[in-house]
């Protein structure tokens, strides 16, 4: 009887722990997919904070030093499916500029590889601080539209060394934070004279380019590491990946449709406020008494 009771208790604890993860990730996937389709981003700004908060309750040996690594790696894996779904939805409207994606692909991939390598040398606290700090200017940009007010009337995307530098930087920045790179990609394109709707649609394609080497690199970098949450392959947690993807691939087309109908200025300000709140959550440990 004691053994049966023990097994029942273990089963109840497991359901409670994994249930929290799955439900939280389903909700995060709904939101991530919608904002991915609407803004051309990969949803990492939603997925990484959610994972960072929830993965700590999963059974894992040791401390939480790799939680942020798993959050970032899993986010990159989910971005492949979310961005791909978003691209398909935008492509049906003829809004994706495939020539831009083709020209930037090698430089973005090179940057992603460098970013994943850098991430493997950083601890969880450093990654959380980096994520929180980088969210501040991005959140302010969404709220106040500081950049991109005066865009070129003639389309002139960077080429040559400028494209190589910006593409590599975009890839490294995105893989370091576990995002699809949509926000900086849209800024680059709109400031180069690309129409906003086409920029958002094309930015979703950058997420797909970033996600593949980013997710594979995260699995390799985390292979054999101890203290990872149950269900992880390297720094990618399969439980969270499946839960988020199940929802995001459904809501990404809804976000893409909304992007062509709703007021983009108001929506961007709301999302910018969310980014600033998320930044405060990530950086709270730096303030004595709040950590």
Secondary structure, 3 states (H helix, E strand, C coil): CHHHHHHHHHHHHHHHHHHHHHHHHHHHHHHHHHHHHHHCCCCHHHHHHHHHHHHHHCCCCCCCCCHHHHHHHHHHHHHHHHHHHHHHHHHCCCCCCHHHHHHHHHHHHHHHHHHHHHHHCCCHHHHHHHHHHHHHHHHHHHHHCCCCCCCCCCCCCCCHHHHHHHHHHHHHHHHHHCCCCHHHHHHHHHHCCCCHHHHHHHHHHHHHHHHHHHHHHHHHHCCCCCCCCCCEECCEEHHHHHHHHHHHHHHHHHHHHHHCCCCHHHHHHHHHHHHHHHHHHHHHHHCCCCC
